[in-house]
Amino acid sequence: MENLKPDELPNILPGQSLLGKEWHGLFETKVDFSSKHFKKAMLNLIREPNINSTVILRADILIEKDYFDKSFVDKSSDHIDLPNMENKENSVLTKNIDDTTVRTIPLNSDLKLLPALEIVRRIIPRNPFKDCIINQTCLLLQDSLNDDTEVTQSLIVYVAHLDDPVDIPFYLPCVKAVALFYDKGSLSVHYLPFDIEEVQEWKPIDRPVRTAYRLLKTCKKHSEGVMSGYEKRVNHDLIVPKEDFQNRYISLKRKYSKNLVDNWKESTDPRKHVFEDLAIAAFLIELWGQKYPSKDSFQFRDLGCGNGLLVYILIMEGYHGMGIDARRRKSWDSYPDSVQENLLEQVIIPSVLLRPHPAMSAVNPYLTDNGCIFQVPVPLKHIHDTNSRSLIDSNVPIMAYYSSATLLESPHVNTAEFPPNTFLIGNHSDELTCWMPLLRFPFLVIPCCSHALDGSKARFPPRKGKRNDKVQPTSFQSSSSYAGLVDHVEDLATQVGWKVEKEMLRIPSTRNAALIGFDCLNPETDGPFKSIYDVLAMEGGAEGWVENTMALSSRSPRGH
């Protein structure tokens, strides 16, 4: 107790609660915000309970009855999905979720509060195999429903649809109901306990008391944020609904995470890579469910697939595709044969750099390559003849020469000439990032490290001034070099005719902007568009790509 600050000690617990004799107040504090700020903040917290507890993933709204509208509005949902598992042994834990009737509470009759909003939400924990999914009533009561009358008292109440204290999940305080009461100039938190005598034994360090303190602090902080005009800078779930993504993620995590983390072969952090790629797989699966009629109607290519984890997850989920990377990883050997045979150790050289220009092909249709010669430095360590190495001056570079024709025929080169029903994935694909929208296939790219089309490191300035109103505006607003890269990839995509969608992925990475090109813009209203040759010319060409890419195979793999 001596480590607690004065404001962390319950200051209204001994007295009778304003809400009635069954209630017990714990904390009260003075506030400057108004009831409208309180209401807006609390309605957001009702819809986003993960703000109050990291154990909670989300809330699904089952019933919503709005009494502010004179005609009474019922916004109840007729269908809510739970995370789906393939067998009953892996089914999620639930408690009394068939009970969707709005719960009521005892209240001091001297308080003239009117029902303004009644919500029944379903709370989904992050690990529903450990913590139960439950239903909870959320009530908003006010002393006035008239827009022209100032509201001086406003009450938010949470009531779990559970009647036995042993059923209350860990992520909620073990009480019948929790209330946050705004009374012009003050804010207080109250409990409706199962056992009145138990409350008298609570100490300031006990969990129910600490939880009440955090609830009050969070409510105050968010209400003050509303008062100061705070707006979210990033909006998620613009393409794939949050519920669909999170349900899929829970299912994938349950199936794969433990085995993958326990048997990690790379030197990198397994938890970061496993959970990030599970989240990306969940997003892709839900996205593809929107775009394609079946798993057999398309195939994917993960360019720069690194450890191959994303490829493994997608193939195990029944999708067809391959992963391609310049360097084989340790992890590849740990995957089933059906996955290993779809992981290719190849360098990617887009065909546009090796094939004849269309104008040349029109004149001579029998040409298959553009006749270019590329010289690539050869590290001395790759010369295995010790006698030859001893004769070589280490200061004199050794070059290997490749023609377009030999590269086109090489089994170690992939020219990105895929079947027409291919979907490209660029998951932190580094040098390939800016190439992704130029390869003529639908794509998802998650930019990471910034490289130009010649493979060299580059920085792109963030887009300034008025944005193209034909393109979905980004929710990622920043002056950083990362924002510049994201803007640049988006610009390249729109220049060649892609309608770009953007999503800020729910992955454990600060570089979580995903650009998706699936539909083409209308050339009559949005064009004219540029050819890939025009874009290459505008970007300063791609000379050096072959040399830089061929050199990748001789370097140590990066973290991904």
Helices and strands as residue ranges (DSSP letters): G 6-8, E 24-30, H 35-47, G 49-51, E 56-66, E 73-74, G 88-90, E 114-125, E 134-142, E 153-160, G 165-167, E 177-183, E 186-192, H 196-200, H 207-227, H 242-262, H 270-291, G 295-297, E 299-303, H 309-316, E 321-325, G 330-334, H 337-340, E 343-345, E 347-348, G 351-353, H 358-363, E 373-377, G 380-382, H 386-390, E 399-403, H 404-409, E 413-414, E 422-427, G 430-438, E 443-446, H 481-495, E 498-504, E 513-520, H 523-526, H 532-538, H 545-552
